Amino acid sequence: MTAAFMDLVDVTIVNIAIPSIQRDAGASFSQIQWITAGYALAFAAGLITGGRLGDIHGRKRLFLVGVAGFTLASALCGFAANPETLVAARILQGAMAAMMVPQVLSIVHATFPAHERGKVFGLFGAIVGLGAVSGPLLGALLTEWNLFGLAWRPIFLINLPVGIVALLLGRRYISESKAPRALKLDLVGVALVTLGLLMLLYPLTRGRELGWPLWGYVSMAGALVVFGVLVAYERRKAAADGSPLIETSLFRVKSFAAGIAVQTVFGIALGVFFLVWTLYMQIGLGWTPLHAGLTGVPFSLAVSVAAGLSVQKLVPRFGRGVLQAGALLMALGVLIYVWESHRYGLAVASWQMALPLVVMGAGMGLIVAPLTDAVLSEVPREHAGSASGLINTVQQMGNALGLGLVSVVFFGVIGDRLTPAQVGPAFAHAFRHALLWVAAVLVVIFLLMFALPRRPARDPEAGAADEPLPETAEEAPEQEGELVH
């Protein structure tokens, strides 16, 4: 959980400090883009591979390697002498996060018996909510404090003590687990996944800056072809030696396939909302980073509380309806936010935003933790790493798609040349326009959730007896030992 929190904070903390980095390091606009995009691209491209490496070589081992590498890359970011070095260190940081993050859910899935996992996923959901908003707040505080005259550098250096603690505690307390059958790394699959994701995400990341060139659309269309080739190859690979990078058989598990679809669309909604929300507060309303960060605290608290309640109390009793209620609650919060922005205009205050943010946060909390549990609940444990990598990858893809759509639903309704007096009203109008799209996406998520199981896939009182049976007699001793351990 410490590692998961460190990654979530690092994803959001950088955006707040971008003006300071641009000013102090002399970074160009393109370099600033790559400080954020380089991390995202390396992270998304390596997630499935990181999950599979954990299955093969041991999830604890890959987790510790990832934490150590992430901590080292954070130090390189903090001590970067120029923008080029910072961009390279951020790409390394994203690659190490891709080794570390998939192991978090895999270790939970392989370590805890079925009846205990719900509580752990509830804690994971609370960590997600806390990390999502505490990153900008922490970034604002560290940047404004200017500790030891280091300006923006502490936003990276703060990972050093956290990473060292996670490394020491991980070595002592995490139990090793790996796939029961010997697997091999599918290098062709790795190449196809990386190529397809780069062809899709690079144009989305750079498209607006470059004026949406034709090659970007060609690249994104080509990515679909690459993914088609990947699916065909992975099916053949599974039939040949049983060691594909992506277990296509997982998509025959209804709860997994439906959950992956919901995760992707949910990522789109969050990608749009969090970016336009930040732009609205800091540019449209002219608030300081600290003011904007503090405004998000009610949202974070609501997510954390609702996530814990949803898994431990509500989902066992009401099942899928809790997730659907979360989607509708988020949509309601978004619409309240639109109304308040229109009603109070540029004079809107932080306390007035608390109501829609609490409603949205509660809705998100009802979704994030039980959704992860629903996606993984029926997945055989030998494929936990591959499944976890896929979950994180589609989340990143959804976020990237959402960020790409911001150019259309937000910047698309803002004029190219605005006078200082026009900036505030234009950004407020664009914010409301974008949020209406977010509300529509949340309704789509509500409908997609009908494909999820009505009830949790396992009886909470059944213990570990409902774990997937080993496929062969030779696998039984190792799998049984893993469960008992």
C-alpha positions in Angstrom: 0.0 0.0 0.0 2.9 2.3 0.7 4.2 1.7 -2.8 0.8 2.2 -4.4 0.4 5.5 -2.5 3.9 6.6 -3.6 3.0 6.0 -7.3 -0.4 7.7 -7.1 1.1 10.8 -5.4 3.9 11.0 -7.9 1.5 10.9 -10.9 -0.4 14.0 -9.6 2.3 15.9 -7.6 4.2 17.0 -10.7 1.4 19.0 -12.4 1.3 21.5 -9.5 5.0 22.2 -9.7 5.2 22.6 -13.5 5.4 26.4 -13.5 8.3 26.3 -11.0 10.1 23.7 -13.0 9.7 25.7 -16.2 11.0 28.8 -14.5 13.9 27.4 -12.5 15.1 24.7 -15.0 14.6 26.8 -18.1 12.5 24.0 -19.7 10.8 24.5 -23.0 7.0 23.8 -23.4 7.9 20.5 -25.2 10.2 19.4 -22.4 7.5 20.2 -19.9 5.1 18.0 -21.8 7.6 15.2 -21.7 8.2 15.5 -18.0 4.6 14.4 -17.5 4.0 12.4 -20.7 7.3 10.4 -20.5 6.3 8.9 -17.2 2.8 8.0 -18.4 4.1 6.4 -21.7 6.8 4.3 -20.0 4.3 3.3 -17.2 1.5 2.3 -19.6 3.8 0.5 -22.0 5.5 -1.6 -19.3 2.6 -2.6 -17.0 1.5 -5.9 -18.6 5.2 -6.9 -19.0 5.8 -6.0 -15.3 2.9 -8.1 -14.2 4.0 -11.1 -16.2 7.6 -10.8 -15.0 6.2 -11.0 -11.4 4.4 -14.2 -12.3 7.6 -15.7 -13.7 10.3 -14.6 -11.4 8.4 -13.9 -8.2 6.1 -11.0 -7.3 8.0 -10.1 -4.2 11.3 -10.0 -6.1 9.9 -7.8 -8.9 8.1 -5.6 -6.3 11.4 -4.9 -4.5 13.3 -4.3 -7.7 10.6 -1.9 -8.8 10.5 0.0 -5.5 14.4 0.3 -5.5 14.4 1.5 -9.1 11.6 4.0 -8.5 13.4 5.4 -5.5 16.6 5.7 -7.4 14.8 7.4 -10.4 13.2 9.8 -7.9 16.7 10.8 -6.7 17.8 11.3 -10.3 14.8 13.5 -10.9 15.4 15.6 -7.7 19.1 16.2 -8.6 18.6 16.6 -12.4 21.0 19.2 -13.7 19.0 20.1 -16.8 15.5 19.5 -18.4 16.9 16.7 -20.6 18.2 14.7 -17.6 14.8 15.3 -15.8 12.9 13.9 -18.8 15.1 10.8 -19.0 14.8 10.2 -15.2 11.0 10.5 -15.5 10.9 7.9 -18.2 13.0 5.6 -16.0 10.7 6.3 -13.1 7.7 5.3 -15.2 9.4 2.1 -16.2 10.2 1.2 -12.6 6.6 2.0 -11.6 5.5 -0.5 -14.2 7.5 -3.2 -12.4 6.2 -2.2 -9.0 2.5 -1.4 -9.3 1.2 -4.6 -10.9 2.7 -6.6 -8.1 0.6 -4.7 -5.5 -2.7 -6.3 -6.6 -1.0 -9.6 -7.5 0.5 -10.0 -4.0 -2.9 -9.2 -2.4 -4.6 -11.7 -4.7 -2.0 -14.5 -4.1 -1.5 -13.9 -0.3 -5.0 -13.4 1.1 -7.8 -16.0 1.2 -10.9 -15.0 -0.6 -12.9 -14.0 2.4 -10.2 -11.5 3.6 -9.5 -9.8 0.2 -12.5 -7.5 0.4 -11.1 -5.7 3.4 -7.7 -5.3 1.7 -9.3 -3.9 -1.5 -11.3 -1.5 0.7 -8.0 -0.3 2.1 -6.6 -0.1 -1.4 -9.6 2.1 -2.5 -9.0 4.4 0.5 -5.3 4.7 -0.5 -6.4 5.5 -4.1 -8.7 8.3 -2.9 -6.1 9.7 -0.6 -3.3 9.6 -3.2 -5.5 11.2 -5.9 -5.9 14.5 -4.2 -3.1 14.6 -1.6 -0.6 14.7 -4.5 -1.5 18.2 -5.7 -1.8 19.4 -2.1 1.6 18.0 -1.1 3.1 19.4 -4.4 1.7 22.8 -3.6 3.1 22.8 -0.1 6.6 21.6 -1.0 6.9 24.1 -3.9 5.7 27.1 -1.8 7.9 26.2 1.2 11.0 26.1 -1.1 12.8 23.8 1.4 16.5 24.6 1.6 16.2 26.7 -1.5 15.5 23.6 -3.6 12.3 25.0 -5.2 10.5 22.1 -7.0 13.1 19.4 -6.3 11.6 18.1 -2.9 8.5 16.8 -4.8 10.8 14.1 -6.1 13.2 13.8 -3.1 10.3 13.1 -0.7 10.1 9.6 -2.4 13.5 8.6 -1.0 12.6 8.0 2.7 9.2 6.6 1.7 10.8 4.2 -0.8 13.5 3.1 1.6 10.9 2.3 4.3 8.8 0.4 1.7 11.9 -1.6 0.6 12.9 -2.6 4.2 9.3 -3.5 5.3 8.6 -5.3 2.0 11.7 -7.5 2.3 10.6 -8.5 5.8 6.8 -8.9 5.6 5.8 -9.8 2.0 5.7 -13.5 1.2 7.0 -14.6 -2.2 4.6 -16.0 -4.8 4.7 -16.9 -8.5 2.8 -18.7 -11.1 2.4 -22.5 -10.3 3.5 -23.4 -13.8 6.9 -22.4 -15.3 6.3 -19.5 -17.7 8.5 -17.8 -20.2 8.5 -14.1 -21.1 6.8 -13.5 -24.4 9.2 -11.1 -26.1 7.2 -10.7 -29.3 4.1 -9.9 -27.1 6.1 -7.3 -25.2 7.2 -5.7 -28.5 3.6 -5.6 -29.9 2.1 -4.2 -26.6 4.7 -1.5 -26.4 4.4 -0.6 -30.1 0.6 -0.5 -30.0 0.4 1.6 -26.8 3.1 4.1 -28.0 1.3 4.4 -31.4 -1.9 5.2 -29.5 -0.7 7.3 -26.6 2.1 9.4 -28.2 -0.3 11.2 -30.7 -2.8 11.7 -27.9 -0.1 13.2 -25.7 1.5 15.4 -28.3 -1.5 16.0 -30.6 -2.7 19.3 -29.4 0.8 20.8 -29.1 1.5 19.8 -32.7 -1.8 20.9 -34.1 -3.3 17.3 -34.6 -1.2 16.4 -37.6 -2.4 13.7 -40.1 0.3 11.2 -39.0 -1.2 11.2 -35.5 -4.5 9.9 -36.8 -2.7 7.4 -39.0 -0.7 6.2 -35.9 -3.8 5.8 -33.8 -5.6 3.8 -36.5 -2.4 1.7 -36.9 -2.4 1.0 -33.2 -5.7 -0.8 -33.6 -4.2 -3.0 -36.3 -1.2 -3.8 -34.0 -3.6 -4.8 -31.2 -5.4 -7.1 -33.6 -2.2 -8.7 -34.5 -1.3 -9.0 -30.8 -4.6 -10.8 -30.0 -4.1 -13.3 -32.8 -0.5 -13.9 -31.8 -1.3 -14.3 -28.1 -4.0 -16.9 -28.9 -1.5 -18.9 -31.0 1.2 -18.5 -28.3 -1.2 -19.8 -25.6 -2.0 -22.9 -27.7 1.7 -23.5 -28.5 3.5 -23.3 -25.1 1.0 -21.8 -22.6 3.2 -18.7 -21.9 1.5 -15.8 -23.6 2.1 -12.3 -22.3 -1.7 -11.6 -22.2 -4.0 -14.5 -21.2 -6.8 -14.0 -23.8 -8.7 -16.7 -22.0 -9.2 -14.2 -19.2 -11.7 -12.3 -21.4 -13.9 -15.4 -21.4 -14.4 -14.7 -17.7 -17.5 -12.4 -17.8 -16.7 -10.5 -14.6 -13.1 -9.7 -15.9 -14.2 -8.7 -19.4 -17.0 -6.4 -18.1 -14.7 -5.0 -15.4 -12.0 -4.1 -17.9 -14.6 -2.3 -20.1 -15.8 -0.3 -17.0 -12.2 0.5 -15.9 -11.4 1.9 -19.4 -14.4 4.2 -19.6 -14.0 5.2 -15.9 -10.4 6.2 -16.7 -11.6 8.4 -19.5 -14.0 10.2 -17.1 -11.4 10.8 -14.5 -8.8 11.8 -17.1 -11.1 14.6 -18.4 -12.3 15.7 -15.0 -9.0 16.1 -13.0 -7.3 18.0 -15.8 -10.1 20.5 -16.5 -10.7 20.9 -12.8 -7.1 22.0 -12.2 -7.2 24.4 -15.2 -10.5 25.8 -14.1 -9.3 26.6 -10.6 -5.8 27.8 -11.3 -6.3 29.6 -14.6 -10.0 30.3 -14.8 -10.5 31.4 -11.2 -6.9 32.5 -10.7 -6.3 30.5 -7.5 -2.9 29.6 -6.1 -1.8 25.9 -6.2 -2.2 25.7 -2.5 -5.8 27.1 -2.6 -6.7 24.6 -5.4 -5.1 21.7 -3.5 -7.0 22.5 -0.2 -10.2 22.7 -2.2 -9.9 19.1 -3.1 -9.6 17.8 0.5 -13.4 17.1 0.9 -13.3 15.0 -2.3 -10.3 12.9 -1.0 -12.0 12.3 2.4 -15.3 11.3 0.8 -13.5 8.8 -1.5 -11.6 7.2 1.4 -14.6 6.8 3.6 -16.9 5.5 0.9 -14.3 3.1 -0.4 -14.0 1.4 3.0 -17.8 1.2 3.5 -18.5 -0.1 0.0 -16.4 -3.2 0.2 -16.8 -4.1 3.9 -20.5 -3.3 4.4 -22.4 -2.4 1.2 -21.3 -4.7 -1.6 -21.7 -8.0 0.4 -25.3 -6.9 1.0 -26.4 -5.1 -2.1 -23.9 -6.4 -4.7 -23.6 -4.7 -8.1 -26.1 -2.0 -7.2 -23.5 -0.3 -5.0 -21.2 0.3 -8.0 -24.2 1.5 -10.1 -25.2 3.8 -7.3 -21.7 5.1 -7.3 -21.8 6.0 -11.0 -25.1 7.8 -10.6 -23.9 9.6 -7.5 -20.8 10.8 -9.4 -22.9 12.0 -12.3 -25.2 13.9 -9.8 -22.1 15.6 -8.2 -20.9 16.6 -11.6 -24.2 18.2 -12.5 -24.4 20.0 -9.1 -20.8 21.4 -9.9 -22.0 22.6 -13.3 -25.0 24.3 -11.8 -22.9 26.0 -9.1 -20.3 27.2 -11.6 -23.1 28.7 -13.7 -24.9 30.2 -10.7 -21.9 31.8 -8.9 -19.6 32.5 -11.9 -16.1 33.6 -11.1 -17.1 34.5 -7.5 -17.6 30.8 -6.5 -15.8 29.9 -3.3 -14.1 26.8 -2.1 -16.8 26.1 0.6 -19.4 26.2 -2.1 -17.6 23.5 -4.1 -17.5 21.2 -1.1 -21.1 19.8 -1.7 -20.5 18.6 -5.3 -17.0 17.3 -4.5 -18.3 15.3 -1.5 -21.1 13.8 -3.6 -18.6 13.0 -6.4 -16.0 11.6 -4.0 -18.6 9.3 -2.3 -19.7 8.0 -5.7 -16.1 7.4 -6.8 -15.4 5.6 -3.5 -18.3 3.3 -4.0 -16.8 2.2 -7.4 -13.0 2.1 -7.1 -12.4 -0.6 -4.4 -15.2 -3.1 -5.2 -14.6 -2.8 -9.0 -11.0 -4.0 -8.6 -12.3 -6.9 -6.5 -15.0 -7.7 -9.0 -12.5 -7.8 -11.9 -10.0 -10.1 -10.1 -12.4 -12.3 -8.1 -12.8 -15.1 -10.7 -9.3 -14.9 -12.1 -7.1 -18.0 -11.6 -4.3 -17.1 -9.3 -1.6 -18.3 -11.8 -2.7 -15.4 -14.0 -3.0 -12.8 -11.3 0.0 -10.8 -12.5 -1.2 -10.7 -16.1 -4.7 -9.7 -15.0 -3.4 -7.0 -12.7 -1.2 -5.6 -15.4 -4.2 -5.4 -17.7 -6.3 -3.6 -15.2 -3.6 -1.0 -14.6 -2.9 -0.7 -18.4 -6.5 0.0 -19.3 -6.8 2.5 -16.5 -3.8 4.3 -18.0 -5.2 4.0 -21.5 -8.5 5.4 -20.4 -6.8 8.3 -18.7 -4.7 9.0 -21.8 -7.8 8.9 -23.9 -9.5 11.3 -21.5 -6.6 13.7 -21.6 -6.7 13.6 -25.4 -10.4 14.4 -25.4 -9.7 17.5 -23.2 -8.5 19.1 -26.4 -12.0 18.6 -27.9 -14.4 19.1 -25.0 -12.4 21.8 -23.1 -9.9 23.6 -25.3 -12.2 23.2 -28.3 -14.7 25.7 -26.9 -12.0 28.3 -25.9 -11.0 31.0 -28.3 -7.4 31.1 -29.5 -6.7 34.7 -28.5 -8.2 35.8 -25.3 -7.8 39.1 -23.5 -7.0 38.9 -19.7 -10.6 39.8 -19.0 -11.9 37.0 -21.2 -9.8 34.2 -19.7 -11.9 33.6 -16.6 -15.3 33.5 -18.2 -14.0 31.4 -21.2 -12.4 28.8 -18.9 -15.5 28.6 -16.6 -17.7 28.0 -19.7 -15.3 25.3 -21.0 -15.3 23.7 -17.6 -19.1 23.4 -17.6 -19.1 22.1 -21.1 -16.5 19.4 -20.3 -18.3 18.3 -17.2 -21.5 17.7 -19.1 -19.5 15.2 -21.2 -18.1 13.6 -18.0 -21.7 13.2 -16.7 -22.6 11.5 -20.0 -19.7 9.1 -19.7 -20.7 8.2 -16.1 -24.2 7.2 -17.4 -22.5 4.9 -20.0 -20.5 3.4 -17.1 -23.8 2.8 -15.2 -25.1 0.9 -18.2 -21.9 -1.1 -18.7 -22.1 -2.2 -15.0 -25.2 -4.4 -15.9 -22.7 -6.8 -17.3 -21.0 -7.3 -13.9 -22.1 -10.1 -11.6 -25.2 -9.2 -9.5 -23.5 -10.4 -6.4 -19.9 -10.8 -5.3 -18.4 -13.8 -7.1 -17.6 -15.6 -3.9 -19.4 -16.1 -0.6 -17.6 -14.1 2.1 -18.1 -16.9 4.6 -16.7 -19.6 2.2 -13.1 -18.9 3.0 -10.5 -20.1 0.5 -12.5 -23.1 -0.6 -13.6 -21.3 -3.7 -10.1 -20.7 -5.0 -9.6 -21.9 -8.6 -8.5 -25.6 -8.6 -5.1 -26.4 -10.0 -5.1 -27.5 -13.6 -2.9 -30.5 -13.1 -2.1 -32.8 -10.2 1.5 -31.6 -10.3 0.4 -28.0 -9.5 -1.6 -29.0 -6.5 1.1 -29.1 -3.8 2.6 -25.7 -4.7 -0.8 -24.1 -4.9 -2.0 -25.6 -1.6 1.2 -24.5 0.1 0.7 -21.0 -1.3 -2.8 -20.8 0.1 -1.8 -22.1 3.6 1.2 -19.8 3.7 
